[in-house]
Amino acid sequence: MSVKAKKHLGQHFLTDENIAKKIADSLTLNGYKKVLEIGPGMGVLTKYLLEKPIETFVIEIDTESVEYLEAHYLKLRGNIISKDFLKYNLNEVFNHEPFAIIGNFPYNISSQIVFKTLEMRNQIPEFSGMFQKEVAERICEKEGSKTYGILSVLTQAFYDAEYLFTVHENVFNPPPKVKSGVLRLIRKENYKLPCDEKLFFSVVKQAFNQRRKTMRNSLKSFIHSDILKEDSIFDLRPEQLSVEKFIELTQKIEANGVQNQ
């Protein structure tokens, strides 16, 4: 019995055992006792997680994959969540305790997986997995690059992001049309921002939604005081600002009486 990859779920099953083991081994196992694998499919990565001194959970939307896992991985019994990761309340399982996230992520929802991780950053000290290569690079990118954007800034505000290695198309069934990249996120020791975090998210998103404009033009709705209007930081475009500069910018907007929008 094997599972047929379903295009509408963005399934590309990894067939290279060495790469699966490398992804599993990218976890540091520091600061948590549980790990959640997203989209395990037939368990090529799962089997290596089950060898580690950590409790493994998997979440899988594909019922055929769930049946396969139940039949082949008795160690997972009781830890298979047959739900949509993006819609499921994970604290029904994790009860506000810390856990890591890992996976060979479906490319069509990979950015949304990162955004949900950021929402749950208080519980997720570590995140490791495979994305479409350009998305993995974007998450890890620094200021000054055309690919530096919302995902880069919001992720790196709370996590240290490291691009680990590239994976070629021929180790998947069916092969995707693009290369893949594996990254690791380790939450910063001090990951609480010295500014209003909701306002920070709003500022970053609005700035990059009009990335060709200067901050003065894209953030008009935030600039109400003459002090801000004269600040040279607003003459820059968003890709020129580091994470630290975005935090500084948010602090200035906050200090001049603008609340989260």
C-alpha positions in Angstrom: 0.0 0.0 0.0 1.2 3.5 -0.9 -0.4 6.9 -1.0 -0.9 8.6 -4.4 0.2 12.3 -4.3 -2.7 14.7 -4.7 -2.1 17.8 -6.8 -4.8 19.9 -5.0 -3.0 19.3 -1.7 0.4 20.3 -3.2 1.8 16.9 -2.3 5.3 16.0 -3.5 6.6 13.0 -1.5 10.3 13.1 -0.5 12.0 9.8 -1.5 15.5 10.4 -0.4 16.1 8.9 3.1 19.4 10.9 3.6 17.6 14.2 3.1 14.8 13.1 5.4 17.3 12.3 8.1 19.2 15.6 7.6 15.9 17.5 8.1 15.1 15.5 11.2 18.6 16.1 12.5 18.3 19.8 12.0 16.3 20.0 15.2 18.4 21.0 18.3 15.8 19.6 20.7 16.5 22.5 23.1 13.6 24.0 25.1 10.8 21.6 24.2 9.7 18.0 24.6 7.3 17.7 21.7 7.5 18.2 18.0 4.7 18.5 15.4 5.3 17.4 11.8 3.1 19.1 9.2 2.0 17.0 6.3 3.9 13.7 7.0 2.5 11.8 4.0 3.9 8.3 4.2 6.3 9.1 7.0 9.7 9.4 5.3 10.6 12.1 7.8 8.5 10.8 10.6 10.5 7.6 11.1 13.6 9.6 11.9 11.7 11.8 14.4 10.4 8.7 16.2 14.0 7.7 16.9 14.6 10.9 18.8 14.1 11.5 22.6 11.0 13.6 21.9 7.3 13.0 21.6 6.3 13.2 17.9 2.9 14.4 16.7 1.8 14.7 13.1 -1.0 16.7 11.5 -2.3 15.5 8.1 -5.3 16.7 6.1 -5.2 13.7 3.6 -7.2 10.8 5.0 -5.4 8.3 2.8 -2.1 9.4 4.4 -3.6 9.1 7.8 -4.7 5.5 7.1 -1.2 4.7 5.9 0.4 6.2 9.0 -1.9 4.4 11.4 -1.1 1.1 9.7 2.7 1.5 9.5 3.7 3.6 12.5 2.3 2.1 15.7 4.5 4.5 17.8 2.3 7.3 16.5 -0.8 5.8 17.9 -2.9 8.6 19.5 -0.6 11.3 18.1 -2.0 11.6 14.6 -4.1 14.7 14.1 -6.4 14.3 11.1 -7.0 18.1 10.6 -6.1 21.1 8.5 -3.1 22.7 10.3 -4.2 26.3 9.3 -7.6 25.9 10.8 -7.0 23.7 13.8 -6.6 25.0 17.3 -3.3 23.3 18.2 -3.7 23.9 21.9 -6.4 21.2 21.9 -3.3 18.9 21.8 -0.5 21.0 23.2 -2.4 22.8 25.9 -0.2 25.9 25.8 3.1 23.9 26.2 6.1 24.5 24.0 6.6 22.4 20.8 8.7 22.5 17.7 7.4 22.4 14.1 9.0 20.5 11.3 8.0 19.3 7.9 8.3 19.0 4.1 5.7 21.7 3.7 3.1 21.9 0.9 4.4 24.8 -1.1 0.9 26.3 -1.7 0.5 27.0 2.1 4.1 27.3 3.2 3.9 31.1 3.9 0.7 30.7 5.8 2.4 28.0 8.0 5.1 30.6 8.9 2.5 33.2 9.7 0.6 30.8 12.0 4.0 29.9 13.7 4.6 33.7 14.3 1.1 34.0 15.9 2.1 31.1 18.2 5.7 32.2 18.8 5.3 32.1 22.6 5.0 28.3 22.2 7.3 27.5 19.3 11.0 27.9 20.1 12.1 26.1 17.0 10.9 25.5 13.4 12.7 23.5 10.7 11.6 22.4 7.3 11.5 22.4 3.5 10.0 25.1 1.3 10.2 26.1 -2.3 13.8 27.4 -2.5 12.9 31.0 -3.3 10.6 31.2 -0.3 13.2 29.7 2.1 15.7 32.2 0.8 13.2 35.1 1.2 12.6 34.2 4.8 16.3 34.3 5.5 17.1 37.3 3.4 18.7 40.5 4.8 17.9 44.1 3.9 19.1 45.5 0.6 17.7 42.6 -1.5 14.7 42.7 -3.9 13.5 39.5 -2.3 13.6 40.9 1.3 10.0 41.5 2.4 7.2 41.0 4.9 8.1 37.3 5.6 11.8 38.2 6.1 11.2 41.1 8.6 8.4 39.5 10.6 10.2 36.1 10.9 13.6 37.6 11.7 12.1 39.9 14.4 11.5 36.9 16.6 13.7 34.1 15.2 17.3 33.6 14.0 16.8 32.3 10.4 19.3 30.0 8.8 19.2 28.6 5.3 20.6 25.1 5.6 20.7 23.4 2.2 19.2 23.1 -1.2 17.2 20.0 -2.4 16.9 19.1 -6.1 13.7 18.2 -7.9 14.6 14.6 -8.6 14.2 13.3 -5.0 10.4 13.8 -5.0 7.5 11.8 -6.3 6.2 13.5 -8.3 9.1 15.9 -8.9 8.1 19.6 -8.4 9.0 22.1 -11.1 11.3 24.1 -8.7 14.2 23.4 -6.3 13.5 23.3 -2.6 15.4 24.8 0.4 15.6 23.7 4.0 15.8 26.3 6.7 15.8 26.4 10.5 14.3 29.1 12.8 15.5 29.3 16.4 13.5 31.7 18.5 15.6 34.6 19.9 16.4 34.5 23.6 14.8 37.9 24.0 12.0 37.8 21.4 9.7 40.4 23.0 9.9 43.5 20.9 10.5 46.9 22.5 7.5 48.3 20.7 3.8 47.6 20.2 4.0 44.3 18.3 0.6 44.6 16.6 1.6 48.1 15.3 5.0 46.6 14.2 3.1 44.0 12.1 0.9 46.7 10.6 3.8 49.0 9.7 5.8 46.2 8.1 2.9 44.9 6.0 1.8 48.4 4.9 5.3 49.4 4.0 6.0 46.3 1.8 2.5 46.4 0.2 3.8 49.5 -1.6 7.5 48.5 -1.7 8.4 50.8 -4.6 7.4 53.9 -2.6 9.3 55.6 0.1 8.1 55.0 3.6 6.8 58.6 3.7 4.3 57.7 0.9 3.4 54.2 1.9 3.0 55.0 5.6 1.0 58.3 5.2 -1.8 57.0 7.5 0.8 56.6 10.3 2.5 60.0 10.0 0.5 62.7 11.7 3.2 64.8 13.5 5.7 67.3 12.0 8.4 65.5 13.9 7.8 62.4 12.0 7.4 64.2 8.7 10.9 65.6 9.0 12.5 62.3 10.0 14.9 61.1 7.3 14.1 57.4 7.9 10.8 58.0 6.0 12.9 58.9 2.9 13.9 55.2 2.6 12.2 52.3 0.8 11.2 49.3 2.9 13.9 47.0 1.6 16.5 49.4 2.9 15.4 49.0 6.5 16.8 46.3 8.7 14.6 44.5 11.3 16.1 46.8 13.9 15.2 49.9 11.9 11.6 48.7 11.5 11.5 48.4 15.3 12.9 51.9 15.6 10.4 53.2 13.1 7.5 51.6 15.0 8.8 53.1 18.3 8.8 56.6 16.7 5.3 56.2 15.3 4.1 54.9 18.7 5.8 57.8 20.5 3.9 60.2 18.4 0.5 58.9 19.4 -0.4 56.5 16.6 -2.1 53.4 17.7 -2.3 50.0 15.9 -4.6 50.3 12.9 
